[in-house]
């Protein structure tokens, strides 16, 4: 059995969208001849946790935890900000703004240096055949680059999202922008293989004259098939259920949905008795305040983070699923991992996404509805239309697109294993 050393901050019991891709690698790669050693953060170094995910870590996975060392983990210790999956958006934004100035490439740089030392120590013990680093945070790639320079092992740089400093946020000065560009170039130009989780990001990397990867593979996030989870049998069939699962923090269209629900109920007050809106996931305190200000506390539920199985059950029970992502040009390369879970549930999807956005194209290809981000009147009208059809007895049949089978995480891990085998063959004497 070959062994892959994986460097990734997020790993169970930490939770959130960034966990599942790496967890799936460690879960399915052993079936293709690759055992895994994971160098990850400490068990309390993120504000979102899901203890149920531990059960999906294979018994043969070696987990080396490196606690502390990031600005986020320090904030959690000082402020206990992970209580019930809520945080102050203003406080987090201030921390991120400071990190943009003083911590390059990100606020996890201190942790990544410590992770590098742990990885080098494990490699010195023997038995490691290749390295995979997965971002965000981007600093983990720089740590992996240093490890590879010392060991000459094949290295896969996995980008769940594009480089944060140059794509998702505007660097505070031209000097910062140049530093981000140089660091990204070091990673994409130095890795044996670069993975991109969206086709848009793949194509951007392929077209870039500077820092073009020698080898580049589009490997989407994918999903675990719904047969492995509960199917919402405990939910009341007499309730019209609108649901969103995933991170609500810093998501502007959470406010769009609240305003649209308020407008829908203004036009159809009778719907209040049978309408439920579940927003399941970590959230900023402002969404609770906004729901209260709009008089929606009897309709809207914000349970905070829920176990992944419960999140899938919510998806399966929904009459309408909502999908959105952060606003901004930099986010057009992002395809949220839950998109594939939504499609696997077979339930109707309304996506608040820009036209021709990659995620929007996938939703529309699967028969979902796309509306412009921030369009409260359009969303209110669409929710009202679907409520009226539901009230008349119409229940859409489950519709799972045929092409989704190529996006199971087991299938994608097989593609990754094949690529890893190819790297070893090339490096063989």
Secondary structure, 3 states (H helix, E strand, C coil): CEEEEEECCCCCCECCCCHHHHHHHHHHHHHHCEEEEEEEECCCCCCCECHHHHHHCCCCCEEEEECCCCHHHHHHHHHCCCHHHEECHHHHHHHHHHHHHHCCCCCCHHHHHHHHHHHHHHHHCCCCCEEEEEECCCHHHHHHHHHHHHHCCEEEEEECCCCHHHHCCCCCCHHHHHHHHHHHHHHHHHCCEEEECCHHHHHHHHHCCCCCCCCEEECCCCECCHHHCCCCCCCCCCCEEEEEECCCCCCCHHHHHHHHHHHHHHHCHHHHHCEEEEEECCEEHHHHHHHHHCCCCCCEEEEECCCHHHHHHHHHHCCEEEEECCCCHHHHHCCCCHHHHHHHHCCCEEEECCCCCHHHHHHHHCCCEEECCCCHHHHHHHHHHHHHHHHCCCCCCCCCCHHHHHHEHHHHHHHHHHHHHHHHHHHCC
